[in-house]
């Protein structure tokens, strides 16, 4: 697999990948961070599952909508956004938005889905804060990243971790070969999403409760993704999403 800095390589990094699991804290996190990459993967035949730790009930500025209604709305928005990039398996854990901690319970619940889906690749938020861009380093993102990497290693592969998963639910251990960290400070994977940028915007436009002007957002995203592409050596006029690759074999 190319290291991500080489233009002209496998821009989607799909060789040997049949199933991928994307674990994020809130509805819309995946679409801001990696919807273009996911579109490339599903186009290549990869079966992608989304796992949202919260329902996003604390999102948005509309105080006239109660938490339960907002949660239902955001679950619906995320399912529509997922379909825009070819994902039809979207799951929610229902943890409290704004209060996520990397607990043993969250580790167990993510490990459960890993054992169910049996992915060759898991995408999670980086558990490291990026001081250059504070917004992606939301406490829920950091906690989801910490719980997610611990669910991958050692929990999902260890038959003695969360023994109820095997003894009561019959879920055999699963070893995830690699993890991709989103929004981290040290990216080394650059996926060229120039050709699917419109689908990324289509996914983001589904989050109407959170995004008012999709055109304004596009104007913000283009230079950011162009900066990513330049850092990855993809050439002028290209757009890229970035990740840090972690070998977890």
C-alpha positions as CSV (number, residue, x, y, z in Angstrom):
1,X,0.0,0.0,0.0
2,X,1.4,3.4,-0.9
3,X,2.2,5.7,2.0
4,X,-0.3,8.4,1.0
5,X,2.3,10.9,0.0
6,X,2.8,9.5,-3.5
7,X,0.6,11.0,-6.2
8,X,-0.7,8.4,-8.6
9,X,-1.1,5.6,-6.1
10,X,-4.2,3.9,-5.0
11,X,-6.2,7.0,-4.1
12,X,-8.9,5.0,-2.3
13,X,-6.7,2.5,-0.5
14,X,-9.2,-0.3,-1.0
15,X,-7.0,-3.3,-1.9
16,X,-7.8,-6.2,0.4
17,X,-10.6,-4.3,2.1
18,X,-14.1,-5.9,2.0
19,X,-15.6,-4.3,5.1
20,X,-15.0,-1.1,6.9
21,X,-16.4,0.3,10.1
22,X,-16.6,4.1,10.7
23,X,-17.0,5.1,14.4
24,X,-17.8,8.7,15.1
25,X,-19.2,10.7,18.0
26,X,-22.1,12.6,16.4
27,X,-24.2,12.5,13.2
28,X,-22.5,14.6,10.6
29,X,-18.9,13.9,11.9
30,X,-18.3,11.3,9.3
31,X,-19.6,13.6,6.5
32,X,-17.3,16.5,7.5
33,X,-14.3,14.2,8.0
34,X,-14.5,11.4,5.4
35,X,-17.7,11.2,3.3
36,X,-15.6,11.6,0.2
37,X,-13.3,8.7,1.1
38,X,-16.3,6.5,2.0
39,X,-17.8,7.3,-1.4
40,X,-14.6,6.0,-3.0
41,X,-14.7,2.9,-0.9
42,X,-18.4,2.0,-1.6
43,X,-17.8,2.7,-5.3
44,X,-15.0,0.1,-5.1
45,X,-17.3,-2.5,-3.5
46,X,-16.4,-2.1,0.1
47,X,-19.2,-2.7,2.5
48,X,-19.2,0.3,5.0
49,X,-21.0,0.5,8.3
50,X,-21.4,3.6,10.4
51,X,-21.5,3.6,14.1
52,X,-22.6,6.8,15.9
53,X,-21.8,7.0,19.6
54,X,-24.5,9.7,20.2
55,X,-27.7,10.8,18.5
56,X,-26.5,14.4,18.4
57,X,-29.4,15.7,20.5
58,X,-27.3,18.6,21.8
59,X,-26.5,19.9,18.3
60,X,-27.8,23.0,16.7
61,X,-29.1,26.4,17.9
62,X,-32.8,25.7,17.7
63,X,-34.0,25.8,21.3
64,X,-37.6,25.1,20.3
65,X,-36.9,21.4,19.5
66,X,-36.6,19.1,22.5
67,X,-33.8,16.6,22.9
68,X,-35.8,13.6,21.9
69,X,-37.1,15.2,18.7
70,X,-33.6,16.5,17.8
71,X,-32.2,13.0,18.3
72,X,-34.8,11.5,16.0
73,X,-34.2,14.2,13.4
74,X,-30.5,13.8,13.4
75,X,-30.6,10.0,13.2
76,X,-32.8,10.4,10.1
77,X,-30.4,13.0,8.6
78,X,-27.5,10.7,9.1
79,X,-29.2,7.8,7.4
80,X,-30.0,10.0,4.4
81,X,-26.4,11.3,4.3
82,X,-25.0,7.8,4.5
83,X,-27.2,6.7,1.5
84,X,-25.7,9.6,-0.5
85,X,-22.3,7.9,-0.4
86,X,-23.5,4.3,-0.7
87,X,-23.8,3.4,3.0
88,X,-26.9,1.6,4.2
89,X,-25.9,0.2,7.6
90,X,-26.1,3.0,10.2
91,X,-26.1,2.2,13.9
92,X,-26.5,4.4,17.0
93,X,-25.3,3.7,20.5
94,X,-27.4,6.4,22.1
95,X,-24.8,7.8,24.5
96,X,-25.4,11.4,25.8
97,X,-24.3,14.1,23.4
98,X,-21.6,16.3,25.0
99,X,-21.0,13.8,27.8
100,X,-19.0,11.0,26.1
101,X,-16.2,9.4,28.2
102,X,-13.9,6.5,27.2
103,X,-15.6,4.1,29.6
104,X,-15.4,0.3,29.7
105,X,-19.0,0.3,28.7
106,X,-18.4,2.3,25.6
107,X,-15.4,0.1,24.7
108,X,-17.6,-2.9,25.1
109,X,-20.3,-1.5,22.9
110,X,-17.9,-0.6,20.1
111,X,-16.1,-4.0,20.4
112,X,-19.5,-5.6,20.1
113,X,-20.1,-4.0,16.7
114,X,-16.5,-4.8,15.6
115,X,-17.2,-8.5,16.3
116,X,-20.5,-8.3,14.5
117,X,-19.2,-6.4,11.4
118,X,-15.7,-8.0,11.3
119,X,-14.1,-5.1,9.4
120,X,-10.6,-5.1,7.9
121,X,-10.4,-1.4,8.6
122,X,-11.8,0.9,11.3
123,X,-12.0,4.7,11.1
124,X,-12.2,6.6,14.4
125,X,-11.5,10.2,15.5
126,X,-8.0,10.7,16.6
127,X,-7.7,10.6,20.4
128,X,-5.0,13.3,20.1
129,X,-5.9,17.0,20.1
130,X,-4.8,19.0,17.1
131,X,-3.9,22.4,18.3
132,X,-3.9,23.8,14.8
133,X,-7.7,23.3,14.4
134,X,-9.5,23.2,17.7
135,X,-13.0,22.4,16.4
136,X,-12.3,18.7,15.5
137,X,-10.9,18.2,19.0
138,X,-14.3,18.2,20.6
139,X,-14.2,16.2,23.9
140,X,-16.7,13.7,22.5
141,X,-14.4,13.1,19.5
142,X,-11.4,12.6,21.7
143,X,-13.3,10.2,24.0
144,X,-14.7,8.3,21.0
145,X,-11.2,8.0,19.6
146,X,-9.8,6.7,22.9
147,X,-12.6,4.2,23.4
148,X,-12.4,3.2,19.8
149,X,-8.7,2.3,19.7
150,X,-9.1,0.4,22.9
151,X,-12.1,-1.5,21.5
152,X,-9.9,-2.4,18.5
153,X,-6.9,-3.3,20.7
154,X,-7.2,-5.2,22.9
155,X,-11.0,-5.6,23.4
156,X,-12.4,-6.9,20.1
157,X,-9.6,-9.5,19.7
158,X,-9.3,-10.7,23.3
159,X,-11.7,-13.5,24.3
160,X,-11.3,-12.5,27.9
161,X,-12.3,-8.9,27.4
162,X,-16.0,-8.2,28.0
163,X,-16.5,-12.0,28.4
164,X,-20.3,-11.6,28.0
165,X,-19.8,-10.8,24.3
166,X,-18.6,-14.3,23.8
167,X,-20.4,-16.3,26.6
168,X,-23.8,-14.6,26.3
169,X,-23.9,-13.2,22.7
170,X,-21.7,-15.7,20.9
171,X,-19.6,-13.0,19.3
172,X,-16.2,-14.5,18.4
173,X,-13.1,-12.3,18.8
174,X,-12.0,-10.3,15.7
175,X,-8.6,-8.8,15.0
176,X,-8.8,-5.5,13.0
177,X,-5.7,-5.2,10.8
178,X,-5.6,-1.4,10.6
179,X,-7.2,1.8,12.0
180,X,-7.4,5.2,10.3
181,X,-7.5,8.2,12.6
182,X,-9.4,11.2,11.4
183,X,-8.7,14.8,12.4
184,X,-5.3,13.9,14.0
185,X,-2.2,16.1,14.1
186,X,0.0,13.6,12.0
187,X,-1.8,12.6,8.8
188,X,-0.1,10.2,6.4
189,X,-3.0,9.0,4.3
190,X,-4.4,11.5,1.7
191,X,-7.4,10.3,-0.3
192,X,-8.1,12.2,-3.5
193,X,-11.8,13.1,-3.3
194,X,-11.9,15.6,-6.1
195,X,-14.2,13.5,-8.2
196,X,-16.6,12.8,-5.4
197,X,-16.7,16.3,-3.8
198,X,-20.2,16.8,-5.0
199,X,-21.3,13.6,-3.2
200,X,-19.6,14.8,0.0
201,X,-21.6,18.0,-0.3
202,X,-24.8,16.0,-0.9
203,X,-24.2,14.1,2.3
204,X,-23.5,17.2,4.3
205,X,-26.6,18.9,2.8
206,X,-28.7,16.2,4.5
207,X,-27.8,17.7,7.9
208,X,-30.2,20.6,7.5
209,X,-30.6,21.0,11.2
210,X,-26.9,21.8,11.6
211,X,-26.0,23.4,8.2
212,X,-27.8,26.5,7.0
213,X,-26.0,27.4,3.8
214,X,-24.4,24.5,1.9
215,X,-22.9,26.9,-0.6
216,X,-21.1,28.8,2.1
217,X,-19.9,25.6,3.6
218,X,-18.5,24.5,0.2
219,X,-16.6,27.7,0.0
220,X,-15.0,26.8,3.3
221,X,-14.3,23.2,2.5
222,X,-12.7,23.6,-0.9
223,X,-9.6,25.5,0.3
224,X,-9.3,23.2,3.4
225,X,-9.3,20.1,1.2
226,X,-7.0,21.7,-1.4
227,X,-4.6,22.4,1.4
228,X,-4.8,18.7,2.4
229,X,-4.1,17.7,-1.2
230,X,-1.1,19.9,-1.5
231,X,0.3,18.5,1.8
232,X,-0.1,15.0,0.3
233,X,1.6,15.9,-3.0
234,X,-1.6,15.2,-5.0
235,X,-1.1,18.3,-7.3
236,X,-2.8,21.6,-8.0
237,X,-6.5,21.6,-8.2
238,X,-7.0,18.4,-6.2
239,X,-9.0,17.9,-3.0
240,X,-8.1,15.4,-0.3
241,X,-9.3,14.1,3.0
242,X,-6.6,13.1,5.5
243,X,-6.0,10.3,8.0
244,X,-3.2,8.8,10.1
245,X,-2.7,5.1,9.5
246,X,-2.2,2.7,12.4
247,X,-1.1,-0.9,11.9
248,X,-3.0,-2.9,14.5
249,X,-2.2,-6.4,13.4
